[in-house]
Amino acid sequence: MLFARSLTLLPFLFVSIIAGAQNISIVSPTASTVGSPVRVVANFSSTAPIDSISVLLDSVEVAHPEAVTPLDIDVPMSAGSHLLTINAVQSDGLQLTASRSVDVSAPVTAMSATTTSSTSASGPSDDTAGVPMTTSGGTSTVSHIEEKSGWYMYPDQGNPDCSSKPNLMSSPSLDGTSGRFSLAPNGQFNNCLWPIRLGKSTTATHFTLNTYYQLSNPSASQGIEFSSNKHVDTKWYKFSVQCSYYKGVFSVWDTAGGKWSATNIPCKRPGRYTWEHLVVQTEISNGKAVFKSLTHNGVTYAINKSFYPKKSSSAYSFGVHFQMNGNRGGDSYYAWVDNLKFTLW
């Protein structure tokens, strides 16, 4: 009798285990304070297709997006503490739910950034709209840029299939959330570039770009590139740094000349899924974009190269971009970017 009763309970236990294995993982926002609109990203661990998704704020439904996974939408939120809830229903009727407390900061008006993709790689317009940053004295910092809305994709060479923006991932990451970029070339040496405009400043002339990154398959990469840029009226100063695995060195960008200028700073192909750390110090001085120094994995090298800017429409905006370069074989790979930070003063 006891054995028969155990057999009777087994199907219910099995169903409970399967149901318990299904869940929603909220990747963004993190527990830290965020600005509005809030980028809401969630992954779904499910054995059946998702039929419907709803997003609730303080128990009130605010969005009913298409059942496309992973979920990635922007949700306007007023300043203060909120309870964010994501509900989903699988095609087999199983209901999934996850919640997270969110602290939303008051709107920042001193500096802000666009969230549209109507700009070009040659330099964005001067429209503004709400990416918060921290300011202390005359220094301003935008942190966790890989998590921000406003990224857009710009094929730099060839016709590759690229992610439209960084997909937020909980792993691999250093702080719980990284941005995953993907490059799937349709030919040799296809490249893809992702810019984002961060804000506006009329006085800043000194800049620091600080980031971590890793690659899924470094042998598929010809190199990677990080860049910051600053408009001063009709002058566009661009601070691009390229780690070329083919050349084995870092190069910096001559904006007016439209070409790369090689340094003697070594840049070796990294290991798979290995975090690399890059810090670039730049400034605007005597009407030129000055590359002061580069720190790679804790080793600092002087650059001391300077180049004239390029003429553009009048603006005082600033931003960054990330680029993945494809190899001769046209192999696909991923890049994860984490703790991308830009400081200006």
PAZA-370537 format. One record per residue (C-alpha): x, y, z. Coordinates in Angstrom, 2 decimals. Each point is the difference from the previous one (the first is absolute). Example, Ala and Ser with C-alpha at 12.3 -4.5 7.8 and 13.67 -1.06 7.14 Angstrom:
BEGIN
12.30,-4.50,7.80
1.37,3.44,-0.66
// end
This chain:
BEGIN
0.00,0.00,0.00
2.79,2.43,0.89
1.80,-0.84,-3.26
-3.19,0.57,-2.02
-0.63,3.33,1.73
3.57,1.06,-0.80
-0.58,-0.84,-3.68
-3.18,2.07,0.07
1.88,3.00,1.36
2.83,-0.22,-2.52
-1.83,1.65,-2.95
-1.01,2.96,2.20
3.54,0.32,1.32
1.37,-0.12,-3.56
-2.40,2.73,-1.15
0.97,2.14,3.01
3.69,-0.36,-0.83
-0.56,0.95,-3.66
-2.18,2.98,0.93
2.51,1.15,2.58
2.76,-0.10,-2.60
-1.75,2.62,-2.15
0.71,3.58,0.93
0.49,3.58,-1.11
3.40,1.55,0.58
-0.05,3.81,0.18
3.34,1.18,-1.40
-0.79,3.74,0.07
-0.51,2.14,1.98
2.47,-0.96,2.67
-0.64,0.75,3.66
1.78,3.36,-0.25
-1.78,3.30,-0.64
-0.89,0.60,-3.64
-1.37,2.82,-2.12
-3.22,0.07,-1.99
-0.87,-1.48,-2.43
1.21,-3.26,1.52
1.36,-2.65,-2.33
-1.75,-3.25,0.95
1.74,-3.16,-1.24
-1.00,-3.54,0.96
0.98,-3.50,-1.06
-2.48,-2.89,0.11
0.95,-3.51,1.00
-2.84,-2.05,-1.47
-0.67,-3.30,-1.73
-2.95,1.37,-1.98
-0.41,3.15,-2.14
-1.09,3.18,1.76
-3.54,1.02,-1.03
-0.32,3.29,1.87
2.03,2.45,2.08
-1.18,2.84,2.22
1.96,2.57,2.02
-1.46,1.44,3.19
1.14,2.97,2.05
-1.27,0.04,3.58
-2.56,-2.68,-0.99
-1.36,2.07,-2.91
0.62,-1.23,-3.54
2.06,2.51,-1.97
1.03,-2.06,-3.02
-1.24,-3.02,-1.94
2.77,-0.58,-2.54
0.12,-2.66,-2.67
1.02,-3.43,1.26
3.54,0.37,-1.29
2.80,-1.29,2.20
2.20,1.22,1.48
-2.12,2.95,1.08
1.72,3.35,-0.60
-2.12,3.16,0.33
0.19,3.48,1.54
-2.54,0.79,2.74
-0.57,3.60,1.17
-0.04,0.24,3.80
-0.47,2.90,2.38
2.65,0.78,2.61
-0.14,-2.13,3.13
-0.14,-3.67,1.00
-2.04,-2.43,-2.09
-0.74,-3.69,-0.27
0.59,-1.29,-3.52
-1.73,-3.28,-0.89
0.23,-2.04,-3.19
-2.60,-2.65,-0.71
0.01,-2.51,-2.84
-2.17,-2.90,-1.12
1.42,-2.97,-1.87
-1.88,-1.72,-2.82
-0.65,-2.93,2.35
-1.75,2.34,2.45
2.80,0.19,2.58
0.21,3.49,1.53
3.38,1.56,0.80
0.68,3.09,2.10
2.91,1.99,1.41
0.22,3.27,1.94
2.68,2.50,0.93
0.08,3.22,2.03
1.15,3.00,-2.02
1.15,3.42,1.26
-0.42,2.65,-2.69
1.96,3.23,0.29
-1.44,3.43,-0.69
0.54,1.22,-3.58
3.42,1.50,-0.71
-0.06,3.17,-2.08
3.61,1.21,0.22
1.23,-2.58,-2.52
-2.04,-2.46,-2.00
0.16,-2.27,-3.02
-2.05,-1.02,-2.98
-1.84,-3.30,-0.12
-0.70,0.10,-3.73
1.96,-1.60,-2.82
-0.35,2.78,-2.54
3.68,0.91,0.14
2.85,-1.16,-2.20
3.49,-1.29,0.69
1.46,3.26,-1.28
-1.39,1.87,2.99
-3.37,0.27,1.76
-2.33,2.95,0.19
-0.35,2.06,3.17
-3.39,-1.28,1.20
-0.19,-1.01,3.66
-2.13,-2.24,2.19
0.65,-1.63,3.39
3.06,-2.18,0.79
1.02,0.86,3.57
3.59,0.44,1.10
1.79,0.81,3.21
1.68,3.38,0.42
2.52,1.03,2.63
1.53,3.44,-0.26
0.85,0.46,-3.66
0.24,-3.74,-0.76
-2.88,-2.00,-1.49
-0.19,-3.77,-0.46
-2.32,-2.33,-1.89
0.30,-3.55,1.34
-1.27,-3.39,-1.27
-0.41,1.38,-3.51
-0.49,-3.51,-1.39
-3.31,-0.09,1.90
-1.33,3.29,-1.41
-2.69,0.49,-2.61
1.02,1.91,-3.10
2.50,-2.35,-1.63
-0.46,-0.55,-3.71
1.75,-2.10,-2.63
2.05,1.33,-2.91
1.68,-2.51,-2.40
3.46,1.49,-0.46
1.12,-2.35,-2.76
-1.76,-2.67,-2.05
-3.52,-1.21,0.69
0.23,-1.97,3.25
-2.85,-1.24,2.19
0.52,1.84,3.28
-1.97,0.35,3.20
-2.04,3.22,-0.14
1.30,0.95,3.46
1.75,-1.70,2.93
-2.13,-2.81,1.42
0.14,0.14,3.78
1.30,-3.20,1.59
0.47,-1.12,3.58
2.92,-2.25,-0.99
2.80,0.47,-0.71
0.20,3.26,1.92
2.00,1.70,2.72
-2.86,1.81,1.73
-3.05,-2.11,-0.93
-0.80,1.64,-3.35
2.08,0.18,-3.19
-0.84,1.05,-3.55
0.47,-2.68,-2.67
0.74,1.14,-3.56
0.01,-2.43,-2.93
1.62,0.08,-3.44
-0.99,-2.52,-2.68
1.88,0.98,-3.18
-1.32,-0.70,-3.50
3.46,0.41,-1.52
3.64,0.68,0.73
1.00,2.68,2.49
-3.55,1.13,0.78
-0.21,2.49,2.89
-2.83,1.30,2.14
-0.09,3.12,2.15
-2.38,0.95,2.80
-0.13,3.69,1.07
-1.90,1.62,2.86
-0.23,3.69,0.79
0.24,0.74,3.70
-0.61,3.68,0.51
1.04,3.59,-0.54
2.78,2.18,1.42
1.37,3.36,-1.08
3.10,0.05,2.22
1.48,-3.52,0.34
3.45,-0.49,-1.55
1.35,-3.05,1.90
-1.36,-3.52,-0.37
0.47,-3.53,1.37
-1.52,-3.13,-1.55
0.14,-3.04,2.28
-1.36,-3.44,-0.95
0.26,-3.78,0.28
-0.67,-2.39,-2.89
0.37,-3.65,-1.04
-0.46,-2.00,-3.21
-1.61,-3.38,-0.61
2.39,-0.92,-2.82
3.00,2.34,-0.27
1.31,-1.85,-3.08
-3.08,1.25,-1.91
0.86,3.63,0.74
2.26,2.27,-2.01
-0.13,2.45,2.91
-2.28,2.11,2.19
-0.39,3.74,0.38
-1.18,2.38,2.71
-0.54,3.68,-0.62
-1.24,3.19,1.61
-0.84,3.23,-1.78
-0.70,3.64,0.82
-1.58,2.77,-2.07
1.14,3.56,0.60
-2.14,2.19,-2.22
0.86,-1.12,-3.57
3.08,-2.01,1.02
-0.34,-3.75,0.57
2.77,-1.56,2.10
0.13,-3.79,-0.19
2.09,-2.15,2.37
-0.05,-3.50,-1.54
2.36,-2.72,1.20
0.31,-3.25,-1.92
1.54,-3.21,1.29
1.11,-1.70,-3.23
0.72,-3.69,0.47
1.38,-0.12,-3.56
2.56,2.77,0.63
0.56,-0.95,3.64
-0.14,3.62,1.19
-2.47,2.71,0.97
-0.72,2.77,-2.51
-1.67,3.39,0.50
-2.20,1.87,-2.45
1.09,3.01,-2.03
-3.39,1.66,-0.45
0.96,2.71,-2.51
2.23,-2.39,-1.92
-2.57,-2.82,0.07
2.53,-2.73,0.82
1.46,-2.07,2.81
3.31,0.95,1.60
1.79,-2.99,1.54
1.62,0.18,3.44
2.64,-2.32,1.45
-2.40,-1.16,2.73
-0.41,-3.80,-0.22
-3.44,-1.52,-0.44
-0.01,-3.78,-0.01
-2.96,-2.20,-0.81
-1.66,-0.86,3.35
-1.15,-3.37,1.23
-3.60,-1.15,-0.43
-2.40,1.42,2.60
2.79,1.97,1.68
-0.71,3.49,1.33
2.18,2.75,-1.47
0.21,3.45,1.67
0.54,3.17,-2.01
0.37,3.62,1.19
0.59,2.85,-2.48
0.94,3.55,1.07
-0.61,2.77,-2.55
-0.49,3.75,-0.19
-0.64,2.94,-2.31
2.98,2.36,-0.03
1.12,2.71,-2.43
-2.81,-0.93,-2.37
1.02,-3.66,-0.25
-1.21,-3.38,1.26
2.84,-1.16,2.27
0.50,-3.68,0.89
1.88,0.15,3.31
0.25,-3.58,1.27
-1.45,-3.49,-0.15
-0.17,-2.55,2.80
-0.47,-3.62,-1.08
-0.46,-2.67,2.67
1.67,2.18,2.61
3.01,1.12,-2.06
0.07,3.70,-0.97
1.59,1.25,-3.21
0.49,3.60,-1.16
-1.39,0.82,-3.44
0.51,3.76,-0.47
-1.52,0.20,-3.48
-2.30,2.82,-1.11
-2.17,0.62,-3.06
-2.20,2.77,-1.37
-3.78,-0.46,0.21
-2.51,-0.40,-2.80
-2.59,2.63,-0.87
-3.62,-0.85,0.76
-3.31,1.67,0.77
-0.01,2.19,3.11
-0.41,-1.97,3.22
1.41,-0.46,3.50
-0.87,-3.67,0.46
2.19,-2.92,1.06
-0.26,-3.77,-0.25
1.80,-3.30,-0.44
-0.03,-2.92,-2.38
1.11,-3.64,-0.13
1.01,-1.90,-3.13
0.62,-3.66,-0.86
2.18,-0.87,-2.99
-0.41,-3.25,-1.94
2.78,-2.20,-1.38
0.77,-1.25,-3.51
-2.01,-3.17,0.56
-3.17,1.89,0.90
-0.38,-1.83,3.31
-2.62,1.07,2.55
0.68,0.86,3.61
-1.35,1.78,3.08
1.50,2.79,2.09
-1.10,0.80,3.54
0.57,3.54,1.31
-0.31,0.77,3.72
0.50,3.01,2.29
0.37,2.36,-2.97
0.51,3.45,1.53
0.69,3.43,-1.46
1.27,2.91,2.10
0.43,3.60,-1.17
1.05,3.26,1.59
// end
